[in-house]
Amino acid sequence: MSDVAVQIARRILLPVALLFSVMVALGLLVTRVLAKTWPFTVEDTVNRELAAHRTAGWNDVSLVFSTLASTQLIVVVTALVALVLRLVLHRWREPIFLCAAVSAQALIFLFTTMAIDRRRPAVEHMDSSPPTSSFPSGHTSAAMALYVGIAVLLALRARSTPAKVTWWTLLVLVPVGVAVTRMYRGMHHPSDVAASFLNGGVCVAIMARAVLDRTLTWGRAKLPLSRSGDDVKPAGAAAG
């Protein structure tokens, strides 16, 4: 196996597999082991309270946030931002980071829903239910990966602290709004969206370390060169 393949397995595949294991373990705790333990016993109450206070205005606002994290829009925005990053920066590092973070959370979400079978909250659902379980929230997880991922990239290029704070505040508010929206619209329990913050956020961290960290080298590291007279030879090599 090549050095690059080994490093991909160690820096990306292994952390993603571990995160998947953690998500499944959390799902089992929430739905089986701790299902009758506080605070999970009051989750239905939270959903009923949100449903009882729906208004036409908040319905419209919730639809906007929910749409921002819909599968179709996530795919389109990810592709467009990746294309812009490639054209502007003339390199692949940032586009690969964003696409990898969004893709990783999607895979973990999909396989977690296959392992954890949880019903949607027992309130009126304002959206059609996809054929996946309630745990975790795919909308919230995707919003975390995409919008927080963009925030990371913009913050790295920002030249002032106020600019970094502005980008972080504006873009982090999107997944927060999506999480509240998904509960408000009766699609997820509080623990569903909480777990999704973990999924999306850790995927961003994994890919940032693997792709954006320029101190890491991929493949076999080159030996430093030392110059002796007119000959250039690897440092530490025996003199001929």
HELIX and SHEET records of a PDB file:
HELIX    1   1 ASP A    3  ILE A    8  1                                   6    
HELIX    2   2 ALA A    9  LEU A   13  3                                   5    
HELIX    3   3 LEU A   14  LEU A   28  1                                  15    
HELIX    4   4 LEU A   29  VAL A   33  3                                   5    
HELIX    5   5 PHE A   40  VAL A   42  5                                   3    
HELIX    6   6 GLU A   43  ALA A   52  1                                  10    
HELIX    7   7 ALA A   56  LEU A   68  1                                  13    
HELIX    8   8 THR A   71  LEU A   89  1                                  19    
HELIX    9   9 ARG A   93  ALA A  115  1                                  23    
HELIX   10  10 GLY A  138  ALA A  143  1                                   6    
HELIX   11  11 MET A  144  VAL A  148  3                                   5    
HELIX   12  12 GLY A  149  ARG A  157  1                                   9    
HELIX   13  13 THR A  161  TYR A  184  1                                  24    
HELIX   14  14 PRO A  190  MET A  207  1                                  18    
HELIX   15  15 ALA A  208  LEU A  212  3                                   5    
SHEET    1   A 2 LEU A 225  SER A 228  0                                        
SHEET    2   A 2 ASP A 231  PRO A 234 -1                                        
END                                                                             
